[in-house]
């Protein structure tokens, strides 16, 4: 039972280090690391990704998190960029896939660039 509690505490500590409290949005440092890894993989032609900028339109990160749940895949990552904006990293996607991806955000009053 003690090892289960330690595992829970460890997972909670990792979450708090990587994500903004009460959201599935990564802190800028963690997001920058992930983005650098995806860029390196894409450069080696091992993987692909698309990075979209999300305009919050005055919403809090918690509101954005709730709004985007169910609209992003489990392997996509929302994160804060170095300039304080939100971006969505679409893993294993290319610009050709945007025609299928962007319609998911219609009607959400979220600007996707």
C-alpha positions in Angstrom: 0.0 0.0 0.0 2.9 2.4 0.8 4.4 1.8 -2.7 1.1 2.7 -4.3 1.0 5.9 -2.3 4.6 6.7 -3.4 3.7 6.0 -7.0 0.7 8.3 -6.7 2.9 11.1 -5.2 5.5 10.7 -7.9 2.9 10.9 -10.7 1.4 14.0 -9.0 4.8 15.6 -8.8 5.5 14.9 -12.5 2.1 16.4 -13.4 2.7 19.5 -11.4 6.1 20.0 -13.0 4.8 19.6 -16.5 1.3 21.0 -16.5 -0.5 24.2 -15.5 -2.6 23.5 -12.5 -6.1 22.2 -13.2 -5.4 21.8 -16.9 -3.9 19.5 -19.5 -1.8 22.5 -20.8 1.9 22.1 -20.5 4.1 24.7 -18.8 6.3 26.6 -21.3 9.5 24.8 -20.3 8.1 21.3 -20.6 6.4 22.3 -23.9 9.6 23.7 -25.3 11.4 20.4 -24.5 8.6 18.3 -26.2 8.6 20.6 -29.2 12.4 20.4 -29.5 12.1 16.6 -29.5 9.4 16.6 -32.2 11.5 19.0 -34.3 14.5 16.7 -34.0 12.5 13.7 -35.0 10.9 15.5 -37.9 14.4 16.7 -39.1 15.5 13.0 -39.2 12.3 12.1 -41.1 11.3 9.8 -38.3 8.1 11.6 -37.4 6.0 14.6 -38.4 4.0 17.3 -36.6 2.1 20.4 -37.2 2.2 23.3 -34.7 -0.9 25.5 -34.5 -1.3 28.7 -32.5 -4.5 29.0 -30.5 -5.9 32.4 -29.6 -7.6 32.4 -26.2 -9.8 35.3 -27.0 -9.7 36.4 -23.3 -10.4 32.9 -21.9 -8.4 31.5 -19.0 -6.2 28.4 -19.4 -8.8 26.4 -17.4 -11.6 27.6 -19.8 -9.4 26.7 -22.8 -8.7 23.3 -21.4 -12.4 22.5 -20.9 -13.2 23.9 -24.4 -10.6 21.8 -26.2 -11.3 18.5 -24.4 -12.6 16.0 -26.8 -11.3 18.1 -29.7 -7.7 17.1 -29.5 -6.4 13.6 -29.8 -4.7 11.9 -26.8 -1.3 12.1 -28.5 -1.7 15.9 -29.3 -0.2 18.4 -26.8 -1.4 21.8 -25.8 1.3 24.0 -24.3 2.3 27.5 -23.4 5.0 29.0 -25.7 7.9 31.1 -24.6 5.9 34.3 -25.5 2.9 33.2 -23.3 0.7 32.1 -26.1 -1.0 28.7 -26.5 0.0 26.2 -29.2 -1.3 22.9 -30.2 1.2 20.3 -31.3 -0.4 17.8 -33.6 1.8 14.7 -33.6 2.0 12.5 -36.6 0.3 15.1 -38.7 1.2 17.1 -41.8 -0.2 20.2 -43.5 -2.2 17.9 -45.7 -4.1 16.7 -42.7 -5.3 20.1 -41.6 -8.4 19.8 -43.9 -9.5 17.0 -41.5 -8.3 18.5 -38.3 -9.4 22.1 -38.4 -13.2 21.4 -38.7 -13.0 20.0 -35.1 -12.5 23.5 -33.9 -15.4 25.2 -35.8 -18.0 26.7 -33.6 -15.7 26.9 -30.5 -14.9 30.6 -30.9 -11.2 29.7 -30.8 -8.9 31.2 -33.4 -6.5 28.6 -34.8 -3.5 29.8 -36.8 
